[in-house]
Every structure is written in structure tokens, then in C-alpha cells.
Amino acid sequence: MDPANTNQSYITVDHVGQPDQDTYFTLDVLSKFYLTPHHKLNKEFLEKELYPHIKRVKKCDKKRILVTGGAGFVGSHLVDRLMLMGHEVIVIDNFFTGSKTNILHWIGHPNFTLMEHDIVTPILIQVDEIYHLACPASPPAYQFNPIKTIETNVIGTSNMLSLAKQVKARFLLTSTSEIYGDPLEHPQKETYWGNVNPIGPRACYDEGKRAAETLTYAYQTQEKVDVRVVRIFNTFGPRMDENDGRVVSNFIMQALQNQDMTIYGDGNQTRSFQFVHDLVDGLISTMRNEFTLPINLGNPVEFTILELAEELKGFIGSESKLVKLPAVQDDPKQRRPDISLAKEKLDWEPKFSRQQGLLETIQYFRQIVEADCEATRRS
Ligand SMILES: O=c1ccn([C@@H]2O[C@H](COP(=O)(O)OP(=O)(O)O[C@H]3OC[C@@H](O)[C@H](O)[C@H]3O)[C@@H](O)[C@H]2O)c(=O)[nH]1
């Protein structure tokens, strides 16, 4: 990528977490996992550096942590961080959208367990904390099998809450900005109840997550389960699936291959994107905090989809054309989080600029495109 295209008008962040805390790591420790091409992760990398160095934790501070959806995009970054922090991590994933490649570097580590399991079926595991992420998150993926999506959100969440009750674990639900629907309040505060179409194509996800929130607080009130809820706004980063269908991965893959960049609608709809490492900081802070009501986690810098396309095209130096396709039904016209609550309760706000995050994400996808080209050449 041509650095001249980036304007370099942003501050580069070289770490995640808080400098004086166990969550602190330099970015290169994490990026080695996903910027190392996958074929190298399989061979030289794992042979030379069998397992990444993890922090030593006193036995009494070491937790058994369940991450549902831990092989997915966000889940795998959370797993990296919890493993590096020295905890014991159990991943449950049905691999519908998750991938073993995302967590390959931990397989076989004594602190790590991977279980292929669908949370729609109950399971009993002794754990201290549950990060509940399992659910397809990209609109094409969650609309592919809407019955399964709502079952995952309702039956799956109910099973995980029941597990939390049985083993007395703290439970964190990852809800979504989609519960605000096509919002009439802007920016969105946690107090806003939303504008959701209950029978539209997005309902399996947004109504599913709304029901998951309802279940979570029902378990808190009725069964005294110790719960946390975060509402995650648009997030991007390395390990998004190249065929995921969300805008950042679509645009980067298209621009890298000089294909048409597909704008749905007029491109004036807005979003606010956070880099995945900021989100992981927010998830861990929420789990540790005593505040139990929903908290927005997102980056409040808002821009249009057209601006995003132009920016990515410029960063990549692509010859792609921007083409306008019909708008998606019920597509929210605007979205931006109010993060005052996260600042007040968690002392959290995003550290990474969009530019730095996008450049690292481009680097990740570039290696995938190059590997695909190489495979095609060899076949
Ligand atoms: O190729 C594309 C893909 C998407 N888009 C548009 O870009 C915007 C963002 O689309 P995405 O699919 O990335 O994400 P959405 O905002 O629609 O949904 C997301 O919301 C928050 C999260 O919970 C989920 O990750 C996801 O459901 C939409 O307006 C969409 O129509 C394009 O213009 N072109």
C-alpha cells in the first residue's frame, strides 16, 4: 500500500489495554497471529514458536472462561487476549461463520479447549465467566437461515443463561446496535427503545438480540444471575471473513482486486466503525465492572458509506469503480453511538483511529488475496 495515500494525519497506537493492567499488550504481539500468513502459522511459525508467551497468573486469579462463538471474527480476538492474560479459555463454536484458522495458534495449548458444539443444544461446563458471542453477525449470514438465527439468539442464549445459573458464572451478552433498528434518535443512547420492523428481513437478528436482552434481564431478576450486556456497533478488523458480506470486507476485497465497489442505495447512509481491538478492551472492561445495564461499545466517528468507499479506494490505490446497487430493505439510514455511559462507567473509549485500523485490515486481506492468487497459479 502506498503510504502517500494515507495522509498520515492520525496518531498511531502501538498497544491494547491499559499500560498498568494485565490487559496491556503491544500490538505486534497480537498482529503476529493474524498478519502471519496461514500456511506459515501451520508450519514454521508453530514449530519455531510453539505457543505464544502468556502472562503467569496466580492460581487464585486464574479464571476458566467460556467464549461462545470464540472461533469467529470478534470471538477469536477476545480469545487471543484472554489467553495472553494467562486464563483458561474454552471455546464453543459450531463453525457456521467461525473458522478454526482464527484460533489455530492455540490448539493444543494446555490452557485452551476447543469444542465443536451448537449452543441451541444445552451443555454443562464448569466455568467462572461466559462471554456469549455466538451468532452470525453479518446481514447476509444471519439472513441465510433466519429460523436458525432467531433460535440461536433465543434458545442458545437461554441455554447459556441456564448454564451461568447452574455454575454461578458471570454472563456477558453481546447485543448489537441493530436493536435500535432504523433509529429516530441520533446518536443512539442506551435509553432509546429503537425503531425495529418485527417482520422484516433483519428481524431474525435485531428482534432475536432484543429477546436475548430480555431473557438476560429476566434471568437476572428471577434467577439472580450476574449479567452484563453490551450493544456492539459496527466493528471491523483482521479475521473478518473475506466472503462475510459486510461493507468493510466487501470494499477492501473489491478494491484489492480492482473490481467494482458495490454501494447499496445512494451511499449517503452513515455508520460509525470501531477497530476490533477497541471492542475487546470494552468487552473485558464490562465483564470486570459492577455496572449491569446495557452499554454501547462503538466509535462515535460517523461517516457515509460513500466516504468509506472513496477512502479505501485511495488507501489501496485501486482502479475500482464505485457502482450503485438497489438499497437493502430496512437498511438503517444513520447510526452513531452515544458512548457517554461507557466513558463514565468503564473509563473506556476507542483508542484506534479508523485510518490505522483500516490500514491493518487492508494488510490482512492483501495477504489473503495474494495466497488465493498463488493457489490459483499452482493449480
Ligand atoms: O457491499 C456492501 C455492503 C454493505 N453496504 C452498506 O453498508 C452499510 C453497512 O453494512 P454492513 O453489512 O457492514 O453492516 P450493517 O450496519 O448493515 O449491519 C451490522 O450492524 C452492526 C452489527 O451488529 C453487525 O455487524 C451487522 O448486523 C449498510 O448501509 C449496507 O447497505 C454497501 O453499501 N455495500
The ligand as an SDF file (V2000), in Angstrom:
LIG
                    3D

 34 36  0  0  0  0  0  0  0  0999 V2000
  -21.0460   -4.2280   -0.2720 O   0  0  0  0  0  0  0  0  0  0  0  0
  -21.7100   -3.5290    0.5340 C   0  0  0  0  0  0  0  0  0  0  0  0
  -22.0660   -3.9560    1.8280 C   0  0  0  0  0  0  0  0  0  0  0  0
  -22.7920   -3.1190    2.6220 C   0  0  0  0  0  0  0  0  0  0  0  0
  -23.1600   -1.8840    2.2020 N   0  0  0  0  0  0  0  0  0  0  0  0
  -23.8920   -0.9450    3.0750 C   0  0  0  0  0  0  0  0  0  0  0  0
  -23.0070   -0.5680    4.1220 O   0  0  0  0  0  0  0  0  0  0  0  0
  -23.7250   -0.3390    5.3350 C   0  0  0  0  0  0  0  0  0  0  0  0
  -23.1450   -1.2260    6.4270 C   0  0  0  0  0  0  0  0  0  0  0  0
  -23.4420   -2.5460    6.1050 O   0  0  0  0  0  0  0  0  0  0  0  0
  -22.8620   -3.8030    6.9250 P   0  0  0  0  0  0  0  0  0  0  0  0
  -23.4280   -5.0100    6.2780 O   0  0  0  0  0  0  0  0  0  0  0  0
  -21.3960   -3.7070    7.0390 O   0  0  0  0  0  0  0  0  0  0  0  0
  -23.4290   -3.6060    8.3980 O   0  0  0  0  0  0  0  0  0  0  0  0
  -24.8720   -3.1650    8.9630 P   0  0  0  0  0  0  0  0  0  0  0  0
  -24.6720   -1.8440    9.6020 O   0  0  0  0  0  0  0  0  0  0  0  0
  -25.9240   -3.2600    7.9190 O   0  0  0  0  0  0  0  0  0  0  0  0
  -25.1670   -4.3120    9.9970 O   0  0  0  0  0  0  0  0  0  0  0  0
  -24.2570   -4.5480   11.0720 C   0  0  0  0  0  0  0  0  0  0  0  0
  -24.6740   -3.8080   12.1610 O   0  0  0  0  0  0  0  0  0  0  0  0
  -23.9700   -3.9260   13.3730 C   0  0  0  0  0  0  0  0  0  0  0  0
  -23.5580   -5.3340   13.7320 C   0  0  0  0  0  0  0  0  0  0  0  0
  -24.3000   -5.8510   14.8140 O   0  0  0  0  0  0  0  0  0  0  0  0
  -23.4910   -6.3210   12.6280 C   0  0  0  0  0  0  0  0  0  0  0  0
  -22.1440   -6.4900   12.3090 O   0  0  0  0  0  0  0  0  0  0  0  0
  -24.2310   -6.0190   11.3650 C   0  0  0  0  0  0  0  0  0  0  0  0
  -25.5110   -6.5180   11.5140 O   0  0  0  0  0  0  0  0  0  0  0  0
  -25.1760   -0.6520    5.0020 C   0  0  0  0  0  0  0  0  0  0  0  0
  -25.8460    0.5450    4.7000 O   0  0  0  0  0  0  0  0  0  0  0  0
  -25.1140   -1.5290    3.7630 C   0  0  0  0  0  0  0  0  0  0  0  0
  -26.2530   -1.4620    2.9490 O   0  0  0  0  0  0  0  0  0  0  0  0
  -22.8110   -1.4400    0.9340 C   0  0  0  0  0  0  0  0  0  0  0  0
  -23.1330   -0.3160    0.5200 O   0  0  0  0  0  0  0  0  0  0  0  0
  -22.1000   -2.2900    0.1380 N   0  0  0  0  0  0  0  0  0  0  0  0
  1  2  2  0
  2  3  1  0
  2 34  1  0
  3  4  2  0
  4  5  1  0
  5  6  1  0
  5 32  1  0
  6  7  1  0
  6 30  1  0
  7  8  1  0
  8  9  1  0
  8 28  1  0
  9 10  1  0
 10 11  1  0
 11 12  2  0
 11 13  1  0
 11 14  1  0
 14 15  1  0
 15 16  2  0
 15 17  1  0
 15 18  1  0
 18 19  1  0
 19 20  1  0
 19 26  1  0
 20 21  1  0
 21 22  1  0
 22 23  1  0
 22 24  1  0
 24 25  1  0
 24 26  1  0
 26 27  1  0
 28 29  1  0
 28 30  1  0
 30 31  1  0
 32 33  2  0
 32 34  1  0
M  END
$$$$
